[in-house]
Amino acid sequence: QALQNFILKLGVTKQIAVTDVAVLEDCIREDLDPVVPRRMVVINPLKVTIEDYDAGKTEEVDAANHPSNPDMGSRKIKFSNVIYIEQEDFREDAPDSFFRLKPGGEVKLRYSYIIKCKEVVKDSAGKVIELKCTHDPSSRDSMPTDRKVKGVIHWVSEKYAYTATVRLYDALLKPEADAANLAAVAAAEAGEGGPAEGTPEEEEETEVTDDFLKQVNPQSLVEMKNAKFEESLGASKPFDRFQFERNGLFVVDKYSPAGGPLIFNRIIGLRESGLKKEENVASAARSRKDEQAKQAAEKEAKKKLNPKDMFRSQTDLYSKFDDDGVPTHSADGEPLPKSRVKKLKQEWDKQKKIYEP
């Protein structure tokens, strides 16, 4: 249905056009949002101990299966003194715009109490591994009137959590992929700028470029094998779909056996909050700056490389060289094709022009 809506939105045109993937993503959200039940899942867990809550006590709270469709009913969630929250829902050095948990700060647990962070526990490497908190017993079913608590976060009880794997799929190419590089790759694949047609040997020779691979997003698939789920999700079946609150829309992998171990695949993420957008923009800016600095350093280093030495270290590829250092034989001693030698000579000429002895 989402694909049909996507096609209807695009319409028919005689022009060649590129459509932003965000349009398809919105169609998927619009199709699934009204029909999939909500569940609380902590994908990257951080342990929270509520010190003033009875360790032997278990409490059930009501949670709606859909915030705007009461016909979908509700479910019971168990609450105890040790819970998990998302690691990103806590910051030690939080800006004023951060309304989730921070040292000395309060936050509302969805369908449950307000908690306040009293102590931060770290491991020997300085990583935060646990938070010690207290709770407001009067805040389970309502917000306080004597103070403002703006943040609401999801959670899962440690005692009743179901542990499973979550696969986070993302864009295959980096968002900051350089359009010029991609165009160059497309041109190379189309045969532009390559050697003129010649012998069959030259036509069979294909220069493999890694320009495209540099644009591949290493985070296009991330597996989180220690995600904490509501207890009821352990009974899910392949193709069951849910919205994990504040995380995205997910489906049970078709190869997951009934009864587990289950794997949940992300279909699509939720729309980003204002703070998340600001963080992503800042991160992209840092990435571009780091990449520019790296390229500048590589350019300077290349100026110092004698063209006669640029190939001689590649003994895994070449075994013999001419007087200028251009390879003439492969690693197994076979003569290189003329087209290959010609390309290597072109690279040698480029290096000679920029070389600064």
Backbone torsions as a table, in degrees:
resi	resn	phi	psi	omega
1	GLN	NA	-40.5	179.4
2	ALA	-61.4	-40.1	179.0
3	LEU	-66.4	-38.2	177.8
4	GLN	-63.8	-43.9	178.3
5	ASN	-62.8	-37.7	178.4
6	PHE	-61.5	-45.9	-179.5
7	ILE	-64.4	-41.2	179.5
8	LEU	-65.1	-35.7	177.7
9	LYS	-66.3	-37.5	-177.5
10	LEU	-72.3	-36.2	-176.7
11	GLY	72.5	-162.6	-178.2
12	VAL	-120.4	132.9	179.4
13	THR	-140.9	152.6	176.3
14	LYS	-88.8	-9.7	-176.9
15	GLN	-89.4	146.3	171.7
16	ILE	-77.0	124.6	-175.3
17	ALA	-140.3	157.9	176.2
18	VAL	-112.9	127.0	-179.4
19	THR	-104.8	131.7	179.4
20	ASP	-62.4	134.5	-179.4
21	VAL	-61.4	-21.3	179.2
22	ALA	-60.6	-28.1	178.4
23	VAL	-65.5	-44.5	177.2
24	LEU	-64.9	-41.4	179.7
25	GLU	-60.6	-40.8	178.8
26	ASP	-65.6	-36.9	177.8
27	CYS	-63.5	-39.1	178.7
28	ILE	-65.8	-43.8	179.3
29	ARG	-62.9	-44.7	-178.6
30	GLU	-62.4	-32.4	-179.6
31	ASP	-76.9	-41.7	-173.7
32	LEU	-88.1	-31.2	-173.8
33	ASP	-53.2	-43.0	-176.7
34	PRO	-73.9	-15.8	-169.1
35	VAL	-116.9	-17.5	-176.5
36	VAL	-92.2	137.9	178.1
37	PRO	-73.0	153.4	178.5
38	ARG	-90.5	145.9	174.2
39	ARG	-144.9	155.6	177.5
40	MET	-100.7	123.6	179.7
41	VAL	-137.1	131.0	177.5
42	VAL	-101.7	109.0	-172.9
43	ILE	-78.9	-39.9	-179.4
44	ASN	-123.1	84.7	-164.8
45	PRO	-74.2	144.9	171.5
46	LEU	-128.7	126.7	-176.1
47	LYS	-73.4	137.0	176.8
48	VAL	-129.5	123.4	176.7
49	THR	-106.9	122.7	179.3
50	ILE	-94.6	100.2	-167.1
51	GLU	-69.1	-28.5	-177.9
52	ASP	-98.0	16.5	174.8
53	TYR	-106.8	132.5	-175.4
54	ASP	-54.0	122.3	-177.0
55	ALA	-63.9	-26.0	-178.8
56	GLY	-94.0	4.7	-174.8
57	LYS	-96.9	139.3	172.5
58	THR	-127.5	133.5	-175.4
59	GLU	-126.1	141.6	176.7
60	GLU	-103.9	134.5	177.6
61	VAL	-120.8	150.0	179.1
62	ASP	-86.1	135.4	178.5
63	ALA	-132.1	131.3	-180.0
64	ALA	-71.7	140.1	176.6
65	ASN	-75.4	-22.8	176.3
66	HIS	-152.8	127.3	-173.4
67	PRO	-65.7	-26.0	-176.8
68	SER	-118.1	10.1	178.3
69	ASN	-135.0	86.4	-178.1
70	PRO	-62.2	-20.5	179.3
71	ASP	-64.4	-19.4	178.8
72	MET	-80.0	-3.0	172.9
73	GLY	77.7	-163.9	-179.0
74	SER	-140.2	176.4	-179.3
75	ARG	-141.8	162.7	177.1
76	LYS	-98.8	134.3	176.3
77	ILE	-121.6	135.7	-178.0
78	LYS	-89.8	136.6	-178.7
79	PHE	-119.7	138.3	178.9
80	SER	-142.0	-175.7	-172.1
81	ASN	-77.1	-15.6	177.1
82	VAL	-119.4	123.9	-178.6
83	ILE	-131.5	171.7	172.0
84	TYR	-116.4	140.6	170.3
85	ILE	-126.3	168.2	176.8
86	GLU	-69.0	139.9	177.8
87	GLN	-58.8	-34.7	-178.5
88	GLU	-73.8	-7.6	177.5
89	ASP	-87.8	6.5	174.3
90	PHE	-131.5	137.7	174.2
91	ARG	-140.1	136.8	175.4
92	GLU	-75.4	-45.6	179.3
93	ASP	-108.4	82.1	-173.9
94	ALA	-96.7	139.3	174.9
95	PRO	-72.7	169.4	-179.9
96	ASP	-62.1	-26.5	-178.3
97	SER	-81.4	-0.5	-179.4
98	PHE	-92.6	113.7	-174.8
99	PHE	-106.7	12.8	176.4
100	ARG	-94.1	-155.8	-170.0
101	LEU	-81.4	137.7	176.7
102	LYS	-150.8	163.4	-178.7
103	PRO	-54.4	124.8	-179.1
104	GLY	79.4	-3.5	-177.6
105	GLY	-96.3	162.9	179.4
106	GLU	-116.1	153.9	176.1
107	VAL	-151.5	149.8	178.0
108	LYS	-90.7	128.9	173.2
109	LEU	-83.2	130.5	-176.9
110	ARG	-55.5	129.7	-179.6
111	TYR	64.6	11.4	-175.4
112	SER	-143.9	-148.3	-169.5
113	TYR	-86.5	165.7	166.8
114	ILE	-85.5	132.8	177.0
115	ILE	-119.8	155.5	-179.7
116	LYS	-127.7	129.9	-178.0
117	CYS	-78.6	121.8	-179.1
118	LYS	-106.7	-30.6	-175.0
119	GLU	-149.4	143.2	178.1
120	VAL	-113.2	124.2	-179.3
121	VAL	-104.4	130.4	-179.1
122	LYS	-123.1	157.8	175.0
123	ASP	-87.1	-175.3	-176.1
124	SER	-64.8	-22.1	179.6
125	ALA	-89.3	-1.1	179.2
126	GLY	89.5	7.7	179.5
127	LYS	-83.8	137.1	178.1
128	VAL	-71.6	122.6	-178.2
129	ILE	-117.5	-14.0	-179.4
130	GLU	-161.4	149.6	174.6
131	LEU	-119.5	135.6	174.6
132	LYS	-101.1	123.6	-174.6
133	CYS	-131.2	168.3	169.3
134	THR	-121.8	167.7	-179.3
135	HIS	-130.9	159.8	176.7
136	ASP	-99.8	105.8	-174.7
137	PRO	-61.0	-21.6	-176.7
138	SER	-89.7	2.2	-170.4
139	SER	-105.3	9.4	-174.4
140	ARG	-63.3	-44.5	-173.6
141	ASP	-106.9	3.3	-178.6
142	SER	-158.0	163.1	176.2
143	MET	-89.8	148.9	-179.4
144	PRO	-68.1	153.4	179.2
145	THR	-99.4	-12.3	-176.5
146	ASP	-92.4	-4.4	-179.3
147	ARG	-160.9	161.4	179.0
148	LYS	-100.1	125.6	172.8
149	VAL	-119.9	106.3	-170.3
150	LYS	-86.4	-31.5	-173.2
151	GLY	-86.1	141.5	173.8
152	VAL	-130.7	124.9	-177.8
153	ILE	-126.9	159.5	178.1
154	HIS	-92.5	168.0	-173.0
155	TRP	-159.7	166.9	173.4
156	VAL	-143.0	136.1	178.2
157	SER	-67.6	133.4	178.8
158	GLU	-62.3	-41.9	-174.4
159	LYS	-65.7	-32.3	-173.8
160	TYR	-114.5	13.2	-177.4
161	ALA	-74.1	145.0	171.1
162	TYR	-104.0	125.7	-176.8
163	THR	-98.0	130.3	-179.9
164	ALA	-152.5	-179.8	-177.7
165	THR	-100.0	138.7	174.8
166	VAL	-119.8	130.6	175.5
167	ARG	-104.3	120.9	-179.1
168	LEU	-101.4	103.3	178.4
169	TYR	-89.2	140.1	179.4
170	ASP	-139.2	-176.5	-179.0
171	ALA	-58.3	138.2	-179.8
172	LEU	-67.7	-33.9	-179.7
173	LEU	-104.8	148.5	178.7
174	LYS	-61.6	142.0	178.0
175	PRO	-59.3	-33.3	-177.0
176	GLU	-92.3	18.3	-179.9
177	ALA	-53.7	130.6	-176.3
178	ASP	-74.3	119.9	-177.0
179	ALA	-59.6	-35.0	-178.9
180	ALA	-65.7	-39.8	178.7
181	ASN	-64.8	-41.9	179.9
182	LEU	-64.9	-37.7	178.5
183	ALA	-65.1	-38.1	179.1
184	ALA	-65.2	-38.9	177.9
185	VAL	-64.3	-43.7	179.8
186	ALA	-61.2	-39.5	179.4
187	ALA	-66.2	-40.4	179.5
188	ALA	-64.0	-40.1	-179.9
189	GLU	-67.9	-30.1	179.9
190	ALA	-81.3	-6.7	177.9
191	GLY	90.6	8.0	-179.9
192	GLU	-74.5	139.9	176.3
193	GLY	76.9	3.3	-179.6
194	GLY	-86.1	-176.6	-180.0
195	PRO	-66.8	150.4	178.5
196	ALA	-65.1	155.6	179.7
197	GLU	-60.4	137.1	-178.7
198	GLY	-149.5	-127.3	-177.6
199	THR	-70.9	158.2	175.6
200	PRO	-54.5	-34.0	-179.3
201	GLU	-62.5	-40.5	179.6
202	GLU	-70.7	-35.2	-178.9
203	GLU	-70.2	-32.8	-179.6
204	GLU	-76.0	-24.5	-178.7
205	GLU	-70.3	121.6	180.0
206	THR	-122.8	123.6	178.6
207	GLU	-79.9	115.0	-179.3
208	VAL	-86.3	122.0	-179.4
209	THR	-104.4	145.4	178.6
210	ASP	-101.6	8.9	179.2
211	ASP	-57.0	-44.2	-179.3
212	PHE	-65.3	-42.3	-177.7
213	LEU	-63.2	-27.0	178.3
214	LYS	-66.7	-21.8	-178.9
215	GLN	-89.2	-7.5	-178.6
216	VAL	-69.9	133.5	-178.4
217	ASN	-79.4	113.8	-179.6
218	PRO	-66.5	-14.0	178.2
219	GLN	-100.1	18.9	-178.8
220	SER	-67.4	-21.5	172.2
221	LEU	-143.9	117.0	177.8
222	VAL	-123.4	127.4	178.2
223	GLU	-100.4	124.8	176.0
224	MET	-108.6	105.3	-170.7
225	LYS	-93.6	3.1	-177.9
226	ASN	-125.8	30.7	-179.9
227	ALA	-68.6	145.3	-178.0
228	LYS	-109.7	124.5	-173.8
229	PHE	-113.9	156.9	166.7
230	GLU	-55.5	146.0	-176.6
231	GLU	-54.7	-38.9	-175.0
232	SER	-65.6	-24.1	-177.6
233	LEU	-69.2	-14.5	177.0
234	GLY	-64.6	-18.1	179.8
235	ALA	-96.7	10.6	-178.7
236	SER	-67.2	157.6	179.8
237	LYS	-120.1	157.9	177.6
238	PRO	-51.2	138.1	179.9
239	PHE	79.0	-3.1	172.5
240	ASP	-64.3	137.2	-177.0
241	ARG	-118.2	143.4	-179.1
242	PHE	-143.8	158.2	164.5
243	GLN	-103.7	116.0	174.0
244	PHE	-79.1	115.6	-172.0
245	GLU	-53.2	128.3	177.8
246	ARG	69.1	7.9	-178.4
247	ASN	-120.2	-41.8	-178.8
248	GLY	148.2	-175.3	179.1
249	LEU	-98.9	131.7	-173.4
250	PHE	-133.1	156.5	177.1
251	VAL	-134.0	145.1	176.9
252	VAL	-72.4	127.4	-178.4
253	ASP	-56.6	139.4	-175.4
254	LYS	-66.0	-19.1	179.4
255	TYR	-94.4	4.2	177.7
256	SER	-74.9	123.6	179.0
257	PRO	-70.6	143.6	178.1
258	ALA	-59.1	131.7	-177.8
259	GLY	92.0	-7.4	174.1
260	GLY	101.1	172.0	-2.0
261	PRO	-71.5	132.7	-174.2
262	LEU	-91.6	152.6	173.6
263	ILE	-126.6	130.4	179.2
264	PHE	-111.6	125.8	-179.5
265	ASN	-102.2	134.5	176.3
266	ARG	-74.3	125.1	175.8
267	ILE	-80.1	-50.8	-178.3
268	ILE	-160.8	149.9	176.8
269	GLY	-81.5	170.9	175.6
270	LEU	-84.1	166.7	174.9
271	ARG	-64.4	139.9	-174.3
272	GLU	-75.7	144.8	173.8
273	SER	-74.5	167.8	-179.7
274	GLY	-60.1	-42.9	-179.4
275	LEU	-64.9	-41.3	-179.5
276	LYS	-63.3	-39.9	178.4
277	LYS	-62.7	-43.4	179.1
278	GLU	-61.4	-41.3	179.7
279	GLU	-64.4	-42.1	-179.2
280	ASN	-67.2	-38.7	177.5
281	VAL	-63.4	-44.4	179.4
282	ALA	-64.2	-40.3	179.4
283	SER	-65.0	-41.7	178.9
284	ALA	-63.6	-38.7	178.9
285	ALA	-63.8	-42.2	177.7
286	ARG	-63.7	-40.6	-179.7
287	SER	-62.5	-43.3	179.1
288	ARG	-64.1	-41.3	-179.8
289	LYS	-64.5	-43.8	178.8
290	ASP	-63.5	-40.9	-179.6
291	GLU	-66.2	-39.5	178.4
292	GLN	-64.3	-41.3	178.5
293	ALA	-64.9	-39.9	179.1
294	LYS	-63.9	-44.0	179.7
295	GLN	-64.8	-37.9	178.4
296	ALA	-64.4	-41.4	179.4
297	ALA	-65.3	-40.9	179.2
298	GLU	-65.2	-37.0	179.4
299	LYS	-65.2	-42.7	178.6
300	GLU	-64.6	-41.3	179.5
301	ALA	-65.0	-35.3	-178.6
302	LYS	-67.1	-30.6	178.9
303	LYS	-63.9	-24.2	-177.9
304	LYS	-91.7	-3.4	-176.5
305	LEU	-87.3	117.2	177.2
306	ASN	-66.6	126.5	-178.4
307	PRO	-58.3	-26.4	178.8
308	LYS	-70.1	-16.5	-177.9
309	ASP	-107.4	-7.0	-170.0
310	MET	-65.1	-26.9	-179.7
311	PHE	-106.3	-18.0	-171.3
312	ARG	-64.6	-24.1	179.8
313	SER	-80.2	-10.8	-177.0
314	GLN	-89.2	61.3	-176.6
315	THR	-70.5	-14.9	176.1
316	ASP	-77.3	-11.7	-179.6
317	LEU	-114.0	-33.3	-173.3
318	TYR	-132.8	149.9	-179.0
319	SER	-120.5	-24.3	-179.7
320	LYS	-134.2	150.0	-175.9
321	PHE	-137.8	156.9	174.5
322	ASP	-85.0	-175.1	-175.6
323	ASP	-62.2	-25.2	179.7
324	ASP	-87.8	-5.7	-179.0
325	GLY	93.3	8.6	177.5
326	VAL	-81.0	129.0	-178.1
327	PRO	-62.2	141.5	177.5
328	THR	-122.5	-19.5	-178.1
329	HIS	-133.6	146.1	179.0
330	SER	-73.2	176.6	-177.9
331	ALA	-62.6	-28.9	-179.8
332	ASP	-90.9	10.0	174.4
333	GLY	89.9	-0.3	-179.8
334	GLU	-81.4	140.7	176.5
335	PRO	-60.2	139.2	178.7
336	LEU	-74.9	147.3	175.4
337	PRO	-59.1	150.3	-178.5
338	LYS	-58.8	-37.7	-178.9
339	SER	-65.2	-34.5	179.4
340	ARG	-70.5	-43.6	178.2
341	VAL	-61.7	-39.1	179.4
342	LYS	-61.5	-42.6	179.0
343	LYS	-66.2	-41.6	178.8
344	LEU	-64.2	-36.3	177.6
345	LYS	-65.9	-37.5	177.0
346	GLN	-63.3	-42.2	177.2
347	GLU	-62.9	-39.9	179.7
348	TRP	-62.2	-43.0	179.5
349	ASP	-63.2	-40.4	178.1
350	LYS	-62.7	-42.6	-179.6
351	GLN	-66.8	-35.3	179.8
352	LYS	-63.0	-36.3	-179.0
353	LYS	-68.4	-32.9	-176.8
354	ILE	-96.8	-9.2	-176.1
355	TYR	-64.2	129.8	177.6
356	GLU	-120.4	94.6	-177.4
357	PRO	-65.3	NA	NA
